[in-house]
Amino acid sequence: MPRYQTYRRYLRDRFGVPVLKVPINGGFSCPNRDGTKSTHGCSFCDNRSFSPVAFSEVDPASQLRRTISRVGKKFSAFLPYLQPFSNTYAEAGRLRQTYESLLSVEGVVGLAIGTRPDCLPRPVLDLLGELSQKTYISIELGLQSASDCTLRTVNRGHTFADFSDAVRELADRNIETVAHVMLGLPGETETTMYRTAESLSELPVHGVKIHQLMVIADTPLQAEYQNGKVV
């Protein structure tokens, strides 16, 4: 018997049919790239390496409809996944327009929204809480490590306390949270990674997405690796 529940199985059990999760570019930026906190981003990050829609200029609803037209009748239920950059990083009015345009597409069963813990001000939390009363909302919240030392090393621009506060605010509104963590970050040991797991187990997190560290070309991490600072 599996020791964990896959997200695919979870969605099928919840909605009664297979659900296709569709990456969508919402056209948002990130405070760790636009100069609000940094212009360099996280040392390991290049959105092109993990999102096929990282630089799409097509409006979100059209992106979704194109995918639906390609898969034909293979799926009847769809979960738009606002994936690249920080998809709660805008005024609540603009976010509402984007979210509702996706929710209005036939067959959509909810939204998965990727973001950072420092991009959830009260008006945005209240909007998410409102939408969660009407449809399925899952917030995919980047953490990577519970170690503040590691977070500083990779230039995350937030603390574990920021993450914990964001998770609790979302839980207070009955919004599902999925934590993103990364194994093998510079300076981390097996003990450090276990501590991240233990810290998450103490929070109202509904799921965990685990990434392995990869050194991506043209990132600050690549330069550190080539200079022998990361092994």
N, C-alpha and C positions, 0 to 999 in steps of 0.2 A: 504493500500500500504506500503511495507517495506520502512523503513527510511534509509536503507543502501543497497549497492550492495554486495552480497556474491562473494567471489573469484571464486567459482565453476560456478556461473552464468556468471560472467565476462569472464571467459575463454571460456565458451560455446558460448557466443555472439561474442567473438573475432574470434574464429576458426570455428564456425558453427557446431561443434559436441562436445559431452562430452569429456573432457580431463582428463586423470588420472594423478595425481601428484604422482610421485614415489620417496620416500626417497632414497637417495644414499649416501654412505660414500666415499668421495673422497680421504681419506687417509691423510688429512692435520691435522695440529696441531693448537695451539692457543698461541698467545704471552702472554696471561694471565695464561698459564699453563707450558710453556716450559722454564720459567725463564727469558724471555726477559723483561717482566713486573712483573710477579709474578709466583709462582709455585702452588698457592692455587686455582686459578680460581675465578669466581664470587661466592659469599658466598652461593648462592641458587642453583648452577648448578651441575648437574650430567647428562651428555648426555644420559646415559642409561635410564633415566626417561622419556625422550621425543622422543627419536629416536630409532626405531627398528633395525637400522643398525649401531648403534654407534661404534661397534667394529668389523664390518665385515672386513675380510682380502681379500675378493674377489675383483678383479679389477672392477672399476665403470661400464664399459660397460657390463660386465658379470652380475653384479647385476641387471642392467636394463633389460637385455634380459631374465633373469630368471623370473622377475615379469611379463614381457609381455607374456611369455609362459604360466604362471599360469592363467592369466585373459582371455586367449583365444581370442574369438571374441567379448567380451563385450565392448572393447574399440578399437578405431583405431588411437587415438591421445594420446601422452604421453608427460609429462613435468617432466624430471628428476629434482629432488630437492636435491641439495647438502646441506645436513641438519646439521649433527653434526660438532662441532668445527668451524674453521674459513676458509671458502673455497675460499678465495683470498689470503691466507697467504702462499705464495710460489713465486718463481721467475716466471715471465710471461711465460717463455718457458714451464715450467712444467704445469702451469695452462692451457695454450693453448692445450697441449697434452690431458689433462683430459677432457676439455670442448669439443674439437672437436671429441674425441672418443665417447662421449655421443650423440653429434649432428648427428653423422654418422649412428646411429641406426634407422632403418626404423620406421616411425610413430612419431618420435620426432618432436615437434613443437617449441622447444626453451629450455631455461634453467632457473630454479629458483636457485639462489645462496645465501646461508645464510652466513653472515660474520659480521665483526665488523667495525666501522667507522675508526679505526686506522690501518686497513689492506688494504688500497687502495692507494698505491703509484702511481705515474704518469704512469709508464709502465703498471701496471695492469689496471688502468683507461683507458688507450689508447687501450689495448687489448679488454676490455669490449665494448668500443665505436666502435671498428672495428666489433666485432661480432654482435652488435646490429643493424648494417647496413644490416645484412644478415638474422637475425632471431630474435625471441622474447627473450629478456633478462630481467629478473626481479631480482633485488637485494633485499634480505630480510636482513635488517640492524638492528642489535640489538641496542636498546637505553635503554629501561626499564623505565627511568625517565628523565625528563628535569632538575631535581634538581641535581646540582653538589654535594651537600651535601649527597644526597641519593646515588649517584654513588660512592662516596668515601666509604660510609658505607658498601655497598655490594661488594666493591673491583672490580668495573668494569674496572678500569685502563684507562678510557678516560673521556672526558668532553662532555657537551652538545654542546659546540662550535665545538668539533671534529666531532660530528654527523652532525651538520648543514653544516659544510664545505664539508663533504663527500656527503651529499644529493645534494648540489649545484653543485659539480663537476660532479656527475652522471647526474643531470638534464641538464647540459651544453652539455652533450653527448647524450641527448634524451634517457636516460636509466631510466626505471621504478624503483621506490624505494618503498618498503613496510617496514614500521617501526614496530618493535616489542616493545611493552610496557608491563609493569607488574603492576598490581594493588595490593595494600596492602603491599608494601615493608616497611621494618622497619623504623619507624619514620615519615612515610608519613600520611597526612590527606586528607580528601576529597578535600580541597583547593589545596594541592600539586598536586593531580592527575588531577584536572581540569586545572591547569597551564600547565601540560604536554600536555594535549589535545589542549589548546590554542596555545602553542608553536609550535606544529606540524602543526596546521592549517595555520601558517604563512610560512611554508616551502613547496617546490614543491614535496610533498610526495603523492604517488598515492593510497596507501592503508595503513591500520593499522591492525596489528594482536595483539589482546589483550589477555594476559595471567593473570590468577589469581595466587597469591603467594601460593606456596605449600612448606612445610618443608619436604625435601627429606632426607632419611636416609644417613648417612655418609658424609654429607656436612657440611661446617663450620656453616651454618645457623642452622642445627640441634643442634649443640653444644650450640649455643647462645640461642636457644629456651629452651633447657633442663636446662640451667643455669639461666633462667629467664630474659635474656637480650632482648628477643623478645617475645611479647605476642600477 
